[in-house]
Amino acid sequence: MNEFLFTQVLTELEDAVGRENCSTRVIDKVTHSVDYFWLSRMWADRGREMPQADFVVSPKDAKEVSKVLKIANYYKIPVTTWGGGGGTQGGAIPVCGGILLDTKRMNQIYDFNEKGMYIECGAGAIYKHIEWAANERGYSTMHFPSSLTCSTVGGFLAHRGIGVVSTKYGKIDDMVLQMEVVLPNGDIIYTSSAPKHAAGPDLNQIFIGSEGTLGIITKAQIRIYVQPEVRRFRGFLFKNMTAAFDASRELLQIFKPSVMRLYDEAETASLIKKIVGVAKPGAFMNIAYEGKKELVDVEEKILLDIFNKYGAEDLGSEYGEKWWDEKITFFYPGHMMDLPQMFGTMDTIAPYDKIEKIYWEMKKAIETNFPNIKFIAHFSHWYEWGCMIYDRFICDNPPQDPVEAMRLHNQVWNVGVRTAIANGGVVNDHHGVGIKLGRLMKEQYGPAMQVFEGLKKQLDPNGIMNPFKLGL
Ligand SMILES: Cc1cc2nc3c(=O)[nH]c(=O)nc-3n(C[C@H](O)[C@H](O)[C@H](O)COP(=O)(O)OP(=O)(O)OC[C@H]3O[C@@H](n4cnc5c(N)ncnc54)[C@H](O)[C@@H]3O)c2cc1C
């Protein structure tokens, strides 16, 4: 863009959001160019420049977002939405430059509705802040992802996020009522106030998981839950994972614990030993169950009967409580992988009839194709019909040359994801697609991809919204 046109666009954006909320400063552009995607951090770490936006704007509400999108459409400038920048898929990186729209000024709580059981808040609110607001009145949002302190309401909706008590309370898409969304043409729309309706497809589900490619979420009504009277934990050690899957499937046909987390032998022997203190071989599983005491007493009995039948060693409540206290510690420096290591989480979701095979096939594919790469996994989020593998690869000595490092990184992802798809898995449970996995979306969906492409074409004919993300 030449200087004249650049300045023209700048003045229009300043008019839309206020001069103080529109930046072209290098510091703002650099800080909005690296998210939690390993490639972006590696690229910057090796002294290379990540793609940067030309303008960083911070609108205060849907009306200002609408004005920005109208300007972007007129000049056909790409718009990338940035929440907390805690995404792992490069979704918030402005790969084509243009306008970076930071949502964090839209962080107000508009309504605390105890009768309707929801908080209405701006999509730029950091999730922890709305959890605190709920706690002050004796409620909880029951959304506890490990990135609670750094990611936004809009970011979790855009990636269909999930937290540790998901098995009982669900994913973010189970926790949202009405949303306010600004369409690419600047129209402000509202999804219906009661999502479980039969008045056509649920509009929420079109925007949840759409990663800023179809519109910008500006407000949401997030459900609140009464705090449980008791929350109990129980650690178990299984001799092998097959028994753990059978026991868990049987349990889930009867009741839903809040936390269910099964670690493979490698992760039990490393992270669980180090952080939780379980020093025996096997597959560690932590279960939490909660609610009204009388019901929890019954659930505990059912849990112990079923797990005992499948030969699980009952480790009591101590390790489970320790796990809960340390649940964020897993992501602290010293425990979490970090540069110069290369790593990634290939979260894969599948029904029970496929999940264990997918784990073994992915492990084999990664370890045989890349002998210097380790594969560890746990199974975090469980449903009556299946669960997700939080499978990680770790390379201690990736190539120093950034181009070679990117090559190896993408090869590992191709092998892992293609193995998952070939065995009936779905690419991703809750981290989203972003730029990282966009190329694999067609392999996942085949001709069904045209449904997404059609939506994109209709809603965003100029293709300005977050280009190259989500395979669109
Ligand atoms: C240490 C760590 C632990 C994590 N643990 C979890 C976990 O337990 N569970 C989990 O689900 N995730 C987890 N994540 C991943 C991350 O927190 C989620 O992907 C989260 O949804 C990203 O939100 P954000 O606000 O940081 O979004 P960003 O990274 O800023 O953006 C993510 C994507 O959403 C789009 N977007 C952001 N806001 C909006 C909006 N208002 N409207 C439309 N599009 C928007 C962006 O354009 C981008 O495509 C973890 C990340 C880290 C770093």
The ligand as a Tripos MOL2 file, in Angstrom:
@<TRIPOS>MOLECULE
LIG
   53    58     1     0     0
SMALL
NO_CHARGES

@<TRIPOS>ATOM
      1 C1         -0.3760  -22.8530   28.3270 C.3       1 LIG1
      2 C2         -1.6040  -23.0280   27.4930 C.ar      1 LIG1
      3 C3         -2.5790  -23.9290   27.8930 C.ar      1 LIG1
      4 C4         -3.7450  -24.0800   27.1370 C.ar      1 LIG1
      5 N1         -4.7280  -24.9040   27.5860 N.ar      1 LIG1
      6 C5         -5.9110  -24.9630   26.9330 C.ar      1 LIG1
      7 C6         -6.9920  -25.7230   27.4610 C.ar      1 LIG1
      8 O1         -6.9100  -26.3200   28.5320 O.2       1 LIG1
      9 N2         -8.1480  -25.7560   26.7490 N.ar      1 LIG1
     10 C7         -8.2950  -25.0700   25.5750 C.ar      1 LIG1
     11 O2         -9.3660  -25.1300   24.9700 O.2       1 LIG1
     12 N3         -7.2700  -24.3720   25.0370 N.ar      1 LIG1
     13 C8         -6.0960  -24.2770   25.7020 C.ar      1 LIG1
     14 N4         -5.0730  -23.5330   25.1930 N.ar      1 LIG1
     15 C9         -5.2170  -22.8980   23.8850 C.3       1 LIG1
     16 C10        -5.8300  -21.4970   23.9080 C.3       1 LIG1
     17 O3         -5.9500  -20.9560   25.1860 O.3       1 LIG1
     18 C11        -7.1890  -21.5770   23.2430 C.3       1 LIG1
     19 O4         -7.0380  -21.9600   21.8960 O.3       1 LIG1
     20 C12        -8.0120  -20.2950   23.2860 C.3       1 LIG1
     21 O5         -9.2510  -20.5830   22.6870 O.3       1 LIG1
     22 C13        -7.3650  -19.1260   22.5840 C.3       1 LIG1
     23 O6         -8.0210  -17.9470   23.0100 O.3       1 LIG1
     24 P1         -7.2960  -16.5240   22.8250 P.3       1 LIG1
     25 O7         -8.1950  -15.4880   23.3940 O.co2     1 LIG1
     26 O8         -5.9260  -16.5900   23.3860 O.co2     1 LIG1
     27 O9         -7.3260  -16.4410   21.2550 O.3       1 LIG1
     28 P2         -6.2660  -15.9940   20.1650 P.3       1 LIG1
     29 O10        -5.0470  -16.8530   20.2220 O.co2     1 LIG1
     30 O11        -6.0590  -14.5330   20.2720 O.co2     1 LIG1
     31 O12        -7.0980  -16.3240   18.8500 O.3       1 LIG1
     32 C14        -7.4170  -17.6410   18.5240 C.3       1 LIG1
     33 C15        -8.2970  -17.6720   17.2680 C.3       1 LIG1
     34 O13        -9.5790  -17.1360   17.5560 O.3       1 LIG1
     35 C16        -9.8640  -15.9930   16.7450 C.3       1 LIG1
     36 N5        -10.5790  -15.0660   17.6160 N.ar      1 LIG1
     37 C17       -10.1720  -14.5650   18.8120 C.ar      1 LIG1
     38 N6        -11.1390  -13.8030   19.3480 N.ar      1 LIG1
     39 C18       -12.1820  -13.8220   18.4660 C.ar      1 LIG1
     40 C19       -13.4760  -13.2140   18.4570 C.ar      1 LIG1
     41 N7        -13.8890  -12.4300   19.4450 N.pl3     1 LIG1
     42 N8        -14.2800  -13.4310   17.3810 N.ar      1 LIG1
     43 C20       -13.8710  -14.2210   16.3590 C.ar      1 LIG1
     44 N9        -12.6550  -14.8140   16.3170 N.ar      1 LIG1
     45 C21       -11.8220  -14.6240   17.3640 C.ar      1 LIG1
     46 C22        -8.5090  -15.5120   16.2750 C.3       1 LIG1
     47 O14        -8.5970  -14.8190   15.0460 O.3       1 LIG1
     48 C23        -7.7560  -16.8190   16.1290 C.3       1 LIG1
     49 O15        -8.0950  -17.4310   14.9160 O.3       1 LIG1
     50 C24        -3.8920  -23.3600   25.9260 C.ar      1 LIG1
     51 C25        -2.9180  -22.4500   25.5290 C.ar      1 LIG1
     52 C26        -1.7950  -22.2780   26.3040 C.ar      1 LIG1
     53 C27        -0.7870  -21.2700   25.8730 C.3       1 LIG1
@<TRIPOS>BOND
     1     1     2 1
     2     2     3 ar
     3     2    52 ar
     4     3     4 ar
     5     4     5 ar
     6     4    50 ar
     7     5     6 ar
     8     6     7 ar
     9     6    13 1
    10     7     8 2
    11     7     9 ar
    12     9    10 ar
    13    10    11 2
    14    10    12 ar
    15    12    13 ar
    16    13    14 ar
    17    14    15 1
    18    14    50 ar
    19    15    16 1
    20    16    17 1
    21    16    18 1
    22    18    19 1
    23    18    20 1
    24    20    21 1
    25    20    22 1
    26    22    23 1
    27    23    24 1
    28    24    25 2
    29    24    26 1
    30    24    27 1
    31    27    28 1
    32    28    29 2
    33    28    30 1
    34    28    31 1
    35    31    32 1
    36    32    33 1
    37    33    34 1
    38    33    48 1
    39    34    35 1
    40    35    36 1
    41    35    46 1
    42    36    37 ar
    43    36    45 ar
    44    37    38 ar
    45    38    39 ar
    46    39    40 ar
    47    39    45 ar
    48    40    41 1
    49    40    42 ar
    50    42    43 ar
    51    43    44 ar
    52    44    45 ar
    53    46    47 1
    54    46    48 1
    55    48    49 1
    56    50    51 ar
    57    51    52 ar
    58    52    53 1
@<TRIPOS>SUBSTRUCTURE
     1 LIG1         1 GROUP 0 **** ****
